[in-house]
Every structure is written in C-alpha cells, then in structure tokens.
Amino acid sequence: MAKKPRTDLPSTGTPGAVAEKKDAHGNVIQKRYYGSDGRALKNIDYGHDHTGVGAPHAHNWDWTKTPQRQPPRPLNPGE
C-alpha cells in the first residue's frame, strides 16, 4: 500500500518563518510561527472550533512538555 503524503506542517522550520497550510481550495486553514531556533512557537487554526474556544484559535508550543503542542486557546488581541 502506498504511504499517504504528510499534510501537517513540520514542527521545525526556518527560524523566524511563518508557514501556511491550505485546503484544497487554497484557503489558509493553519499558520505556524517558528522561533529563532526554528522550533514551532504557535499555531493559529482557522475554520474549526475546539469545545468553545472559537475559530480562529491558537495553540502555543511548549518544548518542555509532551505533547509539545498545547491545548487550544482563544486568540489574544493583535494575534
């Protein structure tokens, strides 16, 4: 069986970059922000809600915890 292509954004990337994941229609469904060390700092997810936090919403990343991607939270002003 052929391996399914990975569609998730990588957890590490170019330091200071922002990567975008798009749906089949070209709409941005996720942005991932990378820190100066190239590790993910934050996701902003669009188009779906997690138990009332809203859409869009954010997930912070904490590399001292497992899993690193933390639970969803509402966006802060200016995000």
PyMOL Python script that loads the backbone (N, CA, C, O; Angstrom):
from pymol import cmd

cmd.read_pdbstr("""\
ATOM      1  N   MET A   1       0.853  -1.178   0.000  1.00  0.00           N
ATOM      2  CA  MET A   1       0.000   0.000   0.000  1.00  0.00           C
ATOM      3  C   MET A   1       0.900   1.243   0.000  1.00  0.00           C
ATOM      4  O   MET A   1       1.904   1.284   0.711  1.00  0.00           O
ATOM      5  N   ALA A   2       0.538   2.250  -0.796  1.00  0.00           N
ATOM      6  CA  ALA A   2       1.316   3.486  -0.878  1.00  0.00           C
ATOM      7  C   ALA A   2       1.171   4.280   0.413  1.00  0.00           C
ATOM      8  O   ALA A   2       0.107   4.307   1.032  1.00  0.00           O
ATOM      9  N   LYS A   3       2.258   4.921   0.799  1.00  0.00           N
ATOM     10  CA  LYS A   3       2.245   5.745   2.008  1.00  0.00           C
ATOM     11  C   LYS A   3       1.521   7.058   1.719  1.00  0.00           C
ATOM     12  O   LYS A   3       1.766   7.701   0.699  1.00  0.00           O
ATOM     13  N   LYS A   4       0.623   7.449   2.634  1.00  0.00           N
ATOM     14  CA  LYS A   4      -0.131   8.692   2.475  1.00  0.00           C
ATOM     15  C   LYS A   4       0.807   9.877   2.655  1.00  0.00           C
ATOM     16  O   LYS A   4       1.582   9.896   3.611  1.00  0.00           O
ATOM     17  N   PRO A   5       0.764  10.874   1.759  1.00  0.00           N
ATOM     18  CA  PRO A   5       1.645  12.037   1.920  1.00  0.00           C
ATOM     19  C   PRO A   5       1.308  12.804   3.197  1.00  0.00           C
ATOM     20  O   PRO A   5       0.143  12.936   3.569  1.00  0.00           O
ATOM     21  N   ARG A   6       2.330  13.296   3.847  1.00  0.00           N
ATOM     22  CA  ARG A   6       2.150  14.063   5.079  1.00  0.00           C
ATOM     23  C   ARG A   6       1.612  15.445   4.736  1.00  0.00           C
ATOM     24  O   ARG A   6       2.152  16.138   3.874  1.00  0.00           O
ATOM     25  N   THR A   7       0.543  15.838   5.419  1.00  0.00           N
ATOM     26  CA  THR A   7      -0.059  17.138   5.142  1.00  0.00           C
ATOM     27  C   THR A   7       0.117  18.117   6.296  1.00  0.00           C
ATOM     28  O   THR A   7      -0.203  19.298   6.158  1.00  0.00           O
ATOM     29  N   ASP A   8       0.626  17.636   7.446  1.00  0.00           N
ATOM     30  CA  ASP A   8       0.850  18.528   8.577  1.00  0.00           C
ATOM     31  C   ASP A   8       2.063  19.413   8.319  1.00  0.00           C
ATOM     32  O   ASP A   8       3.003  19.023   7.627  1.00  0.00           O
ATOM     33  N   LEU A   9       2.020  20.610   8.890  1.00  0.00           N
ATOM     34  CA  LEU A   9       3.198  21.476   8.825  1.00  0.00           C
ATOM     35  C   LEU A   9       4.267  20.888   9.739  1.00  0.00           C
ATOM     36  O   LEU A   9       3.940  20.317  10.780  1.00  0.00           O
ATOM     37  N   PRO A  10       5.534  21.017   9.368  1.00  0.00           N
ATOM     38  CA  PRO A  10       6.598  20.466  10.212  1.00  0.00           C
ATOM     39  C   PRO A  10       6.713  21.220  11.537  1.00  0.00           C
ATOM     40  O   PRO A  10       6.411  22.411  11.611  1.00  0.00           O
ATOM     41  N   SER A  11       7.149  20.519  12.577  1.00  0.00           N
ATOM     42  CA  SER A  11       7.306  21.141  13.892  1.00  0.00           C
ATOM     43  C   SER A  11       8.564  22.001  13.980  1.00  0.00           C
ATOM     44  O   SER A  11       8.704  22.801  14.905  1.00  0.00           O
ATOM     45  N   THR A  12       9.469  21.843  13.031  1.00  0.00           N
ATOM     46  CA  THR A  12      10.636  22.722  12.947  1.00  0.00           C
ATOM     47  C   THR A  12      10.712  23.274  11.530  1.00  0.00           C
ATOM     48  O   THR A  12      10.288  22.635  10.567  1.00  0.00           O
ATOM     49  N   GLY A  13      11.260  24.471  11.435  1.00  0.00           N
ATOM     50  CA  GLY A  13      11.354  25.122  10.133  1.00  0.00           C
ATOM     51  C   GLY A  13      12.409  26.207  10.142  1.00  0.00           C
ATOM     52  O   GLY A  13      13.272  26.241  11.019  1.00  0.00           O
ATOM     53  N   THR A  14      12.337  27.081   9.177  1.00  0.00           N
ATOM     54  CA  THR A  14      13.275  28.188   9.071  1.00  0.00           C
ATOM     55  C   THR A  14      13.069  29.136  10.248  1.00  0.00           C
ATOM     56  O   THR A  14      11.945  29.573  10.498  1.00  0.00           O
ATOM     57  N   PRO A  15      14.144  29.460  10.977  1.00  0.00           N
ATOM     58  CA  PRO A  15      13.996  30.376  12.120  1.00  0.00           C
ATOM     59  C   PRO A  15      13.299  31.673  11.733  1.00  0.00           C
ATOM     60  O   PRO A  15      13.659  32.317  10.747  1.00  0.00           O
ATOM     61  N   GLY A  16      12.283  32.051  12.534  1.00  0.00           N
ATOM     62  CA  GLY A  16      11.551  33.281  12.324  1.00  0.00           C
ATOM     63  C   GLY A  16      10.496  33.241  11.233  1.00  0.00           C
ATOM     64  O   GLY A  16       9.842  34.250  10.970  1.00  0.00           O
ATOM     65  N   ALA A  17      10.319  32.079  10.588  1.00  0.00           N
ATOM     66  CA  ALA A  17       9.383  31.979   9.463  1.00  0.00           C
ATOM     67  C   ALA A  17       7.953  31.736   9.932  1.00  0.00           C
ATOM     68  O   ALA A  17       7.699  31.398  11.088  1.00  0.00           O
ATOM     69  N   VAL A  18       7.037  31.920   8.996  1.00  0.00           N
ATOM     70  CA  VAL A  18       5.628  31.569   9.174  1.00  0.00           C
ATOM     71  C   VAL A  18       5.260  30.655   8.016  1.00  0.00           C
ATOM     72  O   VAL A  18       5.433  31.020   6.853  1.00  0.00           O
ATOM     73  N   ALA A  19       4.749  29.455   8.335  1.00  0.00           N
ATOM     74  CA  ALA A  19       4.319  28.513   7.302  1.00  0.00           C
ATOM     75  C   ALA A  19       2.800  28.467   7.282  1.00  0.00           C
ATOM     76  O   ALA A  19       2.152  28.669   8.309  1.00  0.00           O
ATOM     77  N   GLU A  20       2.234  28.202   6.110  1.00  0.00           N
ATOM     78  CA  GLU A  20       0.791  28.120   5.967  1.00  0.00           C
ATOM     79  C   GLU A  20       0.386  26.766   5.418  1.00  0.00           C
ATOM     80  O   GLU A  20       1.029  26.223   4.520  1.00  0.00           O
ATOM     81  N   LYS A  21      -0.698  26.229   5.974  1.00  0.00           N
ATOM     82  CA  LYS A  21      -1.336  25.023   5.458  1.00  0.00           C
ATOM     83  C   LYS A  21      -2.645  25.466   4.817  1.00  0.00           C
ATOM     84  O   LYS A  21      -3.414  26.217   5.415  1.00  0.00           O
ATOM     85  N   LYS A  22      -2.893  24.993   3.590  1.00  0.00           N
ATOM     86  CA  LYS A  22      -4.091  25.400   2.857  1.00  0.00           C
ATOM     87  C   LYS A  22      -4.948  24.181   2.525  1.00  0.00           C
ATOM     88  O   LYS A  22      -4.448  23.065   2.383  1.00  0.00           O
ATOM     89  N   ASP A  23      -6.242  24.427   2.407  1.00  0.00           N
ATOM     90  CA  ASP A  23      -7.146  23.358   2.000  1.00  0.00           C
ATOM     91  C   ASP A  23      -7.109  23.220   0.479  1.00  0.00           C
ATOM     92  O   ASP A  23      -6.357  23.921  -0.198  1.00  0.00           O
ATOM     93  N   ALA A  24      -7.919  22.320  -0.045  1.00  0.00           N
ATOM     94  CA  ALA A  24      -7.937  22.035  -1.478  1.00  0.00           C
ATOM     95  C   ALA A  24      -8.370  23.236  -2.314  1.00  0.00           C
ATOM     96  O   ALA A  24      -8.119  23.273  -3.519  1.00  0.00           O
ATOM     97  N   HIS A  25      -9.015  24.214  -1.687  1.00  0.00           N
ATOM     98  CA  HIS A  25      -9.478  25.409  -2.399  1.00  0.00           C
ATOM     99  C   HIS A  25      -8.514  26.584  -2.254  1.00  0.00           C
ATOM    100  O   HIS A  25      -8.791  27.674  -2.755  1.00  0.00           O
ATOM    101  N   GLY A  26      -7.395  26.377  -1.578  1.00  0.00           N
ATOM    102  CA  GLY A  26      -6.406  27.432  -1.406  1.00  0.00           C
ATOM    103  C   GLY A  26      -6.636  28.325  -0.205  1.00  0.00           C
ATOM    104  O   GLY A  26      -5.933  29.322  -0.039  1.00  0.00           O
ATOM    105  N   ASN A  27      -7.612  27.989   0.646  1.00  0.00           N
ATOM    106  CA  ASN A  27      -7.867  28.769   1.856  1.00  0.00           C
ATOM    107  C   ASN A  27      -6.890  28.376   2.953  1.00  0.00           C
ATOM    108  O   ASN A  27      -6.628  27.190   3.155  1.00  0.00           O
ATOM    109  N   VAL A  28      -6.347  29.362   3.663  1.00  0.00           N
ATOM    110  CA  VAL A  28      -5.437  29.079   4.768  1.00  0.00           C
ATOM    111  C   VAL A  28      -6.243  28.467   5.910  1.00  0.00           C
ATOM    112  O   VAL A  28      -7.223  29.054   6.369  1.00  0.00           O
ATOM    113  N   ILE A  29      -5.825  27.280   6.367  1.00  0.00           N
ATOM    114  CA  ILE A  29      -6.500  26.626   7.487  1.00  0.00           C
ATOM    115  C   ILE A  29      -5.610  26.571   8.724  1.00  0.00           C
ATOM    116  O   ILE A  29      -6.086  26.267   9.818  1.00  0.00           O
ATOM    117  N   GLN A  30      -4.314  26.865   8.556  1.00  0.00           N
ATOM    118  CA  GLN A  30      -3.412  26.904   9.709  1.00  0.00           C
ATOM    119  C   GLN A  30      -2.173  27.725   9.357  1.00  0.00           C
ATOM    120  O   GLN A  30      -1.650  27.651   8.245  1.00  0.00           O
ATOM    121  N   LYS A  31      -1.722  28.503  10.330  1.00  0.00           N
ATOM    122  CA  LYS A  31      -0.426  29.173  10.242  1.00  0.00           C
ATOM    123  C   LYS A  31       0.414  28.688  11.401  1.00  0.00           C
ATOM    124  O   LYS A  31      -0.082  28.544  12.518  1.00  0.00           O
ATOM    125  N   ARG A  32       1.686  28.435  11.137  1.00  0.00           N
ATOM    126  CA  ARG A  32       2.615  28.020  12.190  1.00  0.00           C
ATOM    127  C   ARG A  32       3.773  29.011  12.208  1.00  0.00           C
ATOM    128  O   ARG A  32       4.405  29.281  11.188  1.00  0.00           O
ATOM    129  N   TYR A  33       4.026  29.538  13.388  1.00  0.00           N
ATOM    130  CA  TYR A  33       5.093  30.514  13.607  1.00  0.00           C
ATOM    131  C   TYR A  33       6.276  29.806  14.245  1.00  0.00           C
ATOM    132  O   TYR A  33       6.114  29.047  15.200  1.00  0.00           O
ATOM    133  N   TYR A  34       7.479  30.059  13.709  1.00  0.00           N
ATOM    134  CA  TYR A  34       8.700  29.426  14.202  1.00  0.00           C
ATOM    135  C   TYR A  34       9.563  30.444  14.932  1.00  0.00           C
ATOM    136  O   TYR A  34       9.654  31.605  14.531  1.00  0.00           O
ATOM    137  N   GLY A  35      10.194  29.992  16.004  1.00  0.00           N
ATOM    138  CA  GLY A  35      11.065  30.850  16.797  1.00  0.00           C
ATOM    139  C   GLY A  35      12.451  30.969  16.193  1.00  0.00           C
ATOM    140  O   GLY A  35      12.724  30.416  15.127  1.00  0.00           O
ATOM    141  N   SER A  36      13.316  31.685  16.873  1.00  0.00           N
ATOM    142  CA  SER A  36      14.672  31.923  16.386  1.00  0.00           C
ATOM    143  C   SER A  36      15.497  30.640  16.320  1.00  0.00           C
ATOM    144  O   SER A  36      16.520  30.593  15.637  1.00  0.00           O
ATOM    145  N   ASP A  37      15.054  29.597  17.028  1.00  0.00           N
ATOM    146  CA  ASP A  37      15.746  28.308  16.976  1.00  0.00           C
ATOM    147  C   ASP A  37      15.133  27.362  15.937  1.00  0.00           C
ATOM    148  O   ASP A  37      15.589  26.228  15.788  1.00  0.00           O
ATOM    149  N   GLY A  38      14.104  27.822  15.220  1.00  0.00           N
ATOM    150  CA  GLY A  38      13.465  27.012  14.199  1.00  0.00           C
ATOM    151  C   GLY A  38      12.369  26.096  14.726  1.00  0.00           C
ATOM    152  O   GLY A  38      11.741  25.385  13.941  1.00  0.00           O
ATOM    153  N   ARG A  39      12.124  26.091  16.028  1.00  0.00           N
ATOM    154  CA  ARG A  39      11.060  25.266  16.600  1.00  0.00           C
ATOM    155  C   ARG A  39       9.737  26.022  16.562  1.00  0.00           C
ATOM    156  O   ARG A  39       9.699  27.248  16.674  1.00  0.00           O
ATOM    157  N   ALA A  40       8.646  25.260  16.399  1.00  0.00           N
ATOM    158  CA  ALA A  40       7.322  25.872  16.389  1.00  0.00           C
ATOM    159  C   ALA A  40       7.076  26.599  17.704  1.00  0.00           C
ATOM    160  O   ALA A  40       7.394  26.090  18.778  1.00  0.00           O
ATOM    161  N   LEU A  41       6.503  27.801  17.605  1.00  0.00           N
ATOM    162  CA  LEU A  41       6.116  28.598  18.780  1.00  0.00           C
ATOM    163  C   LEU A  41       4.608  28.620  18.972  1.00  0.00           C
ATOM    164  O   LEU A  41       4.106  28.537  20.092  1.00  0.00           O
ATOM    165  N   LYS A  42       3.885  28.735  17.836  1.00  0.00           N
ATOM    166  CA  LYS A  42       2.439  28.929  17.925  1.00  0.00           C
ATOM    167  C   LYS A  42       1.794  28.522  16.614  1.00  0.00           C
ATOM    168  O   LYS A  42       2.350  28.740  15.538  1.00  0.00           O
ATOM    169  N   ASN A  43       0.613  27.929  16.718  1.00  0.00           N
ATOM    170  CA  ASN A  43      -0.264  27.699  15.572  1.00  0.00           C
ATOM    171  C   ASN A  43      -1.459  28.623  15.713  1.00  0.00           C
ATOM    172  O   ASN A  43      -1.918  28.898  16.821  1.00  0.00           O
ATOM    173  N   ILE A  44      -1.955  29.093  14.597  1.00  0.00           N
ATOM    174  CA  ILE A  44      -3.280  29.699  14.556  1.00  0.00           C
ATOM    175  C   ILE A  44      -4.078  28.867  13.566  1.00  0.00           C
ATOM    176  O   ILE A  44      -3.717  28.744  12.395  1.00  0.00           O
ATOM    177  N   ASP A  45      -5.188  28.290  14.069  1.00  0.00           N
ATOM    178  CA  ASP A  45      -6.033  27.409  13.272  1.00  0.00           C
ATOM    179  C   ASP A  45      -7.312  28.136  12.896  1.00  0.00           C
ATOM    180  O   ASP A  45      -7.905  28.843  13.711  1.00  0.00           O
ATOM    181  N   TYR A  46      -7.730  27.950  11.642  1.00  0.00           N
ATOM    182  CA  TYR A  46      -8.913  28.607  11.093  1.00  0.00           C
ATOM    183  C   TYR A  46      -9.947  27.557  10.698  1.00  0.00           C
ATOM    184  O   TYR A  46      -9.601  26.439  10.317  1.00  0.00           O
ATOM    185  N   GLY A  47     -11.221  27.934  10.795  1.00  0.00           N
ATOM    186  CA  GLY A  47     -12.278  27.116  10.229  1.00  0.00           C
ATOM    187  C   GLY A  47     -12.808  25.990  11.094  1.00  0.00           C
ATOM    188  O   GLY A  47     -13.675  25.238  10.648  1.00  0.00           O
ATOM    189  N   HIS A  48     -12.323  25.850  12.300  1.00  0.00           N
ATOM    190  CA  HIS A  48     -12.898  24.860  13.210  1.00  0.00           C
ATOM    191  C   HIS A  48     -12.746  25.355  14.643  1.00  0.00           C
ATOM    192  O   HIS A  48     -11.916  26.217  14.935  1.00  0.00           O
ATOM    193  N   ASP A  49     -13.554  24.798  15.519  1.00  0.00           N
ATOM    194  CA  ASP A  49     -13.597  25.200  16.924  1.00  0.00           C
ATOM    195  C   ASP A  49     -13.272  23.991  17.794  1.00  0.00           C
ATOM    196  O   ASP A  49     -13.594  22.859  17.436  1.00  0.00           O
ATOM    197  N   HIS A  50     -12.645  24.228  18.915  1.00  0.00           N
ATOM    198  CA  HIS A  50     -12.382  23.189  19.915  1.00  0.00           C
ATOM    199  C   HIS A  50     -13.179  23.533  21.170  1.00  0.00           C
ATOM    200  O   HIS A  50     -12.808  24.442  21.913  1.00  0.00           O
ATOM    201  N   THR A  51     -14.233  22.837  21.400  1.00  0.00           N
ATOM    202  CA  THR A  51     -15.026  22.962  22.630  1.00  0.00           C
ATOM    203  C   THR A  51     -15.212  24.402  23.108  1.00  0.00           C
ATOM    204  O   THR A  51     -15.033  24.708  24.286  1.00  0.00           O
ATOM    205  N   GLY A  52     -15.571  25.271  22.177  1.00  0.00           N
ATOM    206  CA  GLY A  52     -15.961  26.611  22.562  1.00  0.00           C
ATOM    207  C   GLY A  52     -14.882  27.669  22.634  1.00  0.00           C
ATOM    208  O   GLY A  52     -15.169  28.781  23.077  1.00  0.00           O
ATOM    209  N   VAL A  53     -13.650  27.385  22.222  1.00  0.00           N
ATOM    210  CA  VAL A  53     -12.616  28.430  22.268  1.00  0.00           C
ATOM    211  C   VAL A  53     -12.702  29.361  21.066  1.00  0.00           C
ATOM    212  O   VAL A  53     -12.101  30.435  21.068  1.00  0.00           O
ATOM    213  N   GLY A  54     -13.445  28.957  20.042  1.00  0.00           N
ATOM    214  CA  GLY A  54     -13.663  29.828  18.900  1.00  0.00           C
ATOM    215  C   GLY A  54     -12.824  29.471  17.695  1.00  0.00           C
ATOM    216  O   GLY A  54     -11.909  28.650  17.762  1.00  0.00           O
ATOM    217  N   ALA A  55     -13.160  30.105  16.603  1.00  0.00           N
ATOM    218  CA  ALA A  55     -12.425  29.965  15.362  1.00  0.00           C
ATOM    219  C   ALA A  55     -12.281  31.362  14.772  1.00  0.00           C
ATOM    220  O   ALA A  55     -13.288  32.039  14.565  1.00  0.00           O
ATOM    221  N   PRO A  56     -11.079  31.808  14.500  1.00  0.00           N
ATOM    222  CA  PRO A  56      -9.833  31.069  14.702  1.00  0.00           C
ATOM    223  C   PRO A  56      -9.459  30.968  16.182  1.00  0.00           C
ATOM    224  O   PRO A  56     -10.035  31.637  17.041  1.00  0.00           O
ATOM    225  N   HIS A  57      -8.473  30.108  16.446  1.00  0.00           N
ATOM    226  CA  HIS A  57      -7.943  29.936  17.795  1.00  0.00           C
ATOM    227  C   HIS A  57      -6.453  29.607  17.686  1.00  0.00           C
ATOM    228  O   HIS A  57      -5.943  29.349  16.595  1.00  0.00           O
ATOM    229  N   ALA A  58      -5.771  29.619  18.813  1.00  0.00           N
ATOM    230  CA  ALA A  58      -4.317  29.394  18.826  1.00  0.00           C
ATOM    231  C   ALA A  58      -3.962  28.170  19.657  1.00  0.00           C
ATOM    232  O   ALA A  58      -4.714  27.747  20.535  1.00  0.00           O
ATOM    233  N   HIS A  59      -2.795  27.614  19.353  1.00  0.00           N
ATOM    234  CA  HIS A  59      -2.159  26.577  20.155  1.00  0.00           C
ATOM    235  C   HIS A  59      -0.722  27.037  20.377  1.00  0.00           C
ATOM    236  O   HIS A  59       0.018  27.208  19.408  1.00  0.00           O
ATOM    237  N   ASN A  60      -0.318  27.236  21.599  1.00  0.00           N
ATOM    238  CA  ASN A  60       1.088  27.506  21.882  1.00  0.00           C
ATOM    239  C   ASN A  60       1.852  26.190  21.857  1.00  0.00           C
ATOM    240  O   ASN A  60       1.263  25.123  22.031  1.00  0.00           O
ATOM    241  N   TRP A  61       3.138  26.263  21.646  1.00  0.00           N
ATOM    242  CA  TRP A  61       4.016  25.097  21.719  1.00  0.00           C
ATOM    243  C   TRP A  61       4.930  25.270  22.922  1.00  0.00           C
ATOM    244  O   TRP A  61       5.486  26.347  23.137  1.00  0.00           O
ATOM    245  N   ASP A  62       5.084  24.218  23.700  1.00  0.00           N
ATOM    246  CA  ASP A  62       5.989  24.214  24.856  1.00  0.00           C
ATOM    247  C   ASP A  62       6.868  22.984  24.732  1.00  0.00           C
ATOM    248  O   ASP A  62       6.419  21.859  24.951  1.00  0.00           O
ATOM    249  N   TRP A  63       8.118  23.208  24.382  1.00  0.00           N
ATOM    250  CA  TRP A  63       9.049  22.113  24.097  1.00  0.00           C
ATOM    251  C   TRP A  63       9.533  21.401  25.356  1.00  0.00           C
ATOM    252  O   TRP A  63      10.281  20.428  25.258  1.00  0.00           O
ATOM    253  N   THR A  64       9.124  21.862  26.531  1.00  0.00           N
ATOM    254  CA  THR A  64       9.475  21.160  27.773  1.00  0.00           C
ATOM    255  C   THR A  64       8.381  20.168  28.172  1.00  0.00           C
ATOM    256  O   THR A  64       8.522  19.458  29.168  1.00  0.00           O
ATOM    257  N   LYS A  65       7.285  20.116  27.392  1.00  0.00           N
ATOM    258  CA  LYS A  65       6.152  19.249  27.716  1.00  0.00           C
ATOM    259  C   LYS A  65       5.896  18.235  26.609  1.00  0.00           C
ATOM    260  O   LYS A  65       6.350  18.399  25.477  1.00  0.00           O
ATOM    261  N   THR A  66       5.163  17.188  26.960  1.00  0.00           N
ATOM    262  CA  THR A  66       4.725  16.197  25.993  1.00  0.00           C
ATOM    263  C   THR A  66       3.219  16.079  26.103  1.00  0.00           C
ATOM    264  O   THR A  66       2.726  15.760  27.185  1.00  0.00           O
ATOM    265  N   PRO A  67       2.463  16.317  25.049  1.00  0.00           N
ATOM    266  CA  PRO A  67       2.929  16.758  23.741  1.00  0.00           C
ATOM    267  C   PRO A  67       3.342  18.230  23.766  1.00  0.00           C
ATOM    268  O   PRO A  67       2.924  18.991  24.637  1.00  0.00           O
ATOM    269  N   GLN A  68       4.152  18.605  22.815  1.00  0.00           N
ATOM    270  CA  GLN A  68       4.640  19.995  22.764  1.00  0.00           C
ATOM    271  C   GLN A  68       3.530  20.973  22.392  1.00  0.00           C
ATOM    272  O   GLN A  68       3.462  22.074  22.937  1.00  0.00           O
ATOM    273  N   ARG A  69       2.664  20.574  21.468  1.00  0.00           N
ATOM    274  CA  ARG A  69       1.552  21.444  21.071  1.00  0.00           C
ATOM    275  C   ARG A  69       0.518  21.430  22.187  1.00  0.00           C
ATOM    276  O   ARG A  69      -0.009  20.380  22.554  1.00  0.00           O
ATOM    277  N   GLN A  70       0.244  22.595  22.710  1.00  0.00           N
ATOM    278  CA  GLN A  70      -0.627  22.736  23.868  1.00  0.00           C
ATOM    279  C   GLN A  70      -2.095  22.858  23.454  1.00  0.00           C
ATOM    280  O   GLN A  70      -2.399  23.063  22.279  1.00  0.00           O
ATOM    281  N   PRO A  71      -3.001  22.732  24.426  1.00  0.00           N
ATOM    282  CA  PRO A  71      -4.438  22.812  24.114  1.00  0.00           C
ATOM    283  C   PRO A  71      -4.814  24.138  23.466  1.00  0.00           C
ATOM    284  O   PRO A  71      -4.089  25.126  23.584  1.00  0.00           O
ATOM    285  N   PRO A  72      -5.948  24.151  22.783  1.00  0.00           N
ATOM    286  CA  PRO A  72      -6.382  25.383  22.131  1.00  0.00           C
ATOM    287  C   PRO A  72      -6.736  26.470  23.128  1.00  0.00           C
ATOM    288  O   PRO A  72      -7.128  26.211  24.266  1.00  0.00           O
ATOM    289  N   ARG A  73      -6.582  27.691  22.654  1.00  0.00           N
ATOM    290  CA  ARG A  73      -6.955  28.857  23.468  1.00  0.00           C
ATOM    291  C   ARG A  73      -7.504  29.931  22.533  1.00  0.00           C
ATOM    292  O   ARG A  73      -7.175  29.942  21.346  1.00  0.00           O
ATOM    293  N   PRO A  74      -8.340  30.839  23.056  1.00  0.00           N
ATOM    294  CA  PRO A  74      -8.815  31.945  22.227  1.00  0.00           C
ATOM    295  C   PRO A  74      -7.634  32.826  21.799  1.00  0.00           C
ATOM    296  O   PRO A  74      -6.599  32.862  22.463  1.00  0.00           O
ATOM    297  N   LEU A  75      -7.806  33.517  20.703  1.00  0.00           N
ATOM    298  CA  LEU A  75      -6.772  34.460  20.258  1.00  0.00           C
ATOM    299  C   LEU A  75      -6.692  35.643  21.211  1.00  0.00           C
ATOM    300  O   LEU A  75      -7.704  36.087  21.754  1.00  0.00           O
ATOM    301  N   ASN A  76      -5.489  36.144  21.406  1.00  0.00           N
ATOM    302  CA  ASN A  76      -5.264  37.355  22.158  1.00  0.00           C
ATOM    303  C   ASN A  76      -5.394  38.557  21.215  1.00  0.00           C
ATOM    304  O   ASN A  76      -5.208  38.401  20.008  1.00  0.00           O
ATOM    305  N   PRO A  77      -5.707  39.747  21.732  1.00  0.00           N
ATOM    306  CA  PRO A  77      -5.772  40.927  20.855  1.00  0.00           C
ATOM    307  C   PRO A  77      -4.473  41.076  20.051  1.00  0.00           C
ATOM    308  O   PRO A  77      -3.379  40.972  20.607  1.00  0.00           O
ATOM    309  N   GLY A  78      -4.596  41.312  18.774  1.00  0.00           N
ATOM    310  CA  GLY A  78      -3.439  41.515  17.900  1.00  0.00           C
ATOM    311  C   GLY A  78      -2.867  40.254  17.288  1.00  0.00           C
ATOM    312  O   GLY A  78      -1.939  40.335  16.484  1.00  0.00           O
ATOM    313  N   GLU A  79      -3.397  39.078  17.646  1.00  0.00           N
ATOM    314  CA  GLU A  79      -2.866  37.833  17.051  1.00  0.00           C
ATOM    315  C   GLU A  79      -3.479  37.592  15.691  1.00  0.00           C
ATOM    316  O   GLU A  79      -3.159  36.600  15.037  1.00  0.00           O
TER     317      GLU A  79
END
""", "prot")
cmd.dss("prot")
cmd.show_as("cartoon", "prot")
cmd.util.cbc("prot")
cmd.orient("prot")
